[in-house]
Every structure is written in C-alpha cells, then in structure tokens.
Amino acid sequence: MFVVTLAADNVWLSPPVVTDVDVICAACSDASIAEWTTMPAPYARSDAEQFVRQTVPSGWADRSPTWALREREDGPVLGMIGLMARDMTAAEIGYWLSPAARSRGLMTTAVNLVCDFAFRPDGMGLERIEWRAFVGNADSAAVAHRVGFRFEGVQRAGLVQRGVRRDSWLAALLAGDPRQPAEGWPG
C-alpha cells in the first residue's frame, strides 16, 4: 500500500518517524491513555521505537496504515490514528490523543479524514469501518458518535488488555452512512 498524508484545517496526518519516538513514549506513558488502550504499561522507549521502526511500516505494507496526528506538518505528535485491516473491504479504527490536545475537535477531524480516505475507491475502497473501545471510554465513544458510527452493542469480554478480558463497545460506519450522530448510543 502506498503511504498517504492527509490534512484539513488544523490537522496533519502522516506516518510517525524516528524523531517522534520520545514524544510518543511520553504520551503513551500517560495513565489516561494506558487505561483505555492495549499498549504495554508501563510504556518504554523501546516500545515506541518498535512501534515506529517495525509496526508502522509493516502495517502500511499490509493495508493497516497508521498516522501521527499533528496540528501542522512540522508539529509535534499529539496523537495517533490507524486502521487495522479485517479483510479487503473492512478495517477497525483505533486512536488516542494526548490529554493536552483533547476537547478541540482534532480527533473528530482526524477520524473523518481517515474514514474519507478509507472509503474512497482510490484510497482503500473499504465498505465498513469498525470502532471498538472498552466499556466506559466515553471520550472515544463521543468521537465515533460525532463522526456517524452506529452503535452495534456490547461484546462481553470482547477485548484483551494486558492479559485481562474486558467488555467492549462495538460500532461501525458503512461507506454510505450519513456523517451525523446516530441514535442508540449508551448514555
């Protein structure tokens, strides 16, 4: 798969690079990110190095792209967003955002950019994008809801976090779905 940079307003999405390792390590060491992700905790610099040097390039090669979220091309990494291919027409989206960058609409813009690219025939040509989060991750759910994902339910023991199964929420966005909040999300 070819590497793509996406941008709109104050969001710049490009693959993370080696010079981002320290910022990624610092962000992923934040307790609010560790609580809701499956990343190692504690998160070490070696984890960030492996992510940038191995995970990201192999993902791009296997239809599972990852982008660093920045406010400008040369800005620091504020978050990460990626797609994990399920098959040739479906993928799962995942994202995190540094606490200092939250509540400014950056991730909503980023998710819209990634979904637009993923659904385009000259992008990835996907038909379905799934979103999953541990039950209770209201911030991630709010982003998915704003973008138009439809809530599909709770998966009992649906995700594993550092060896422990936890219940998870599931929602999906189809290529033809309107990009507006849908009914049926948990309160």
Sequence and secondary structure as in RCSB ss.txt:
>XXXX:A:sequence
MFVVTLAADNVWLSPPVVTDVDVICAACSDASIAEWTTMPAPYARSDAEQFVRQTVPSGWADRSPTWALREREDG
PVLGMIGLMARDMTAAEIGYWLSPAARSRGLMTTAVNLVCDFAFRPDGMGLERIEWRAFVGNADSAAVAHRVGFR
FEGVQRAGLVQRGVRRDSWLAALLAGDPRQPAEGWPG
>XXXX:A:secstr
     EEETTEEEE   GGGHHHHHHHHTSHHHHTTS S SS  HHHHHHIIIIIHHHHHHTT  EEEEESSTTS
   EEEEEEEEETTEEEEEEEE GGGTTSSHHHHHHHHHHHHHHSTTTT  SEEEEEEETT HHHHHHHHHHT E
EEEEEEEEEEETTEEEEEEEEEEETTS SS  S    
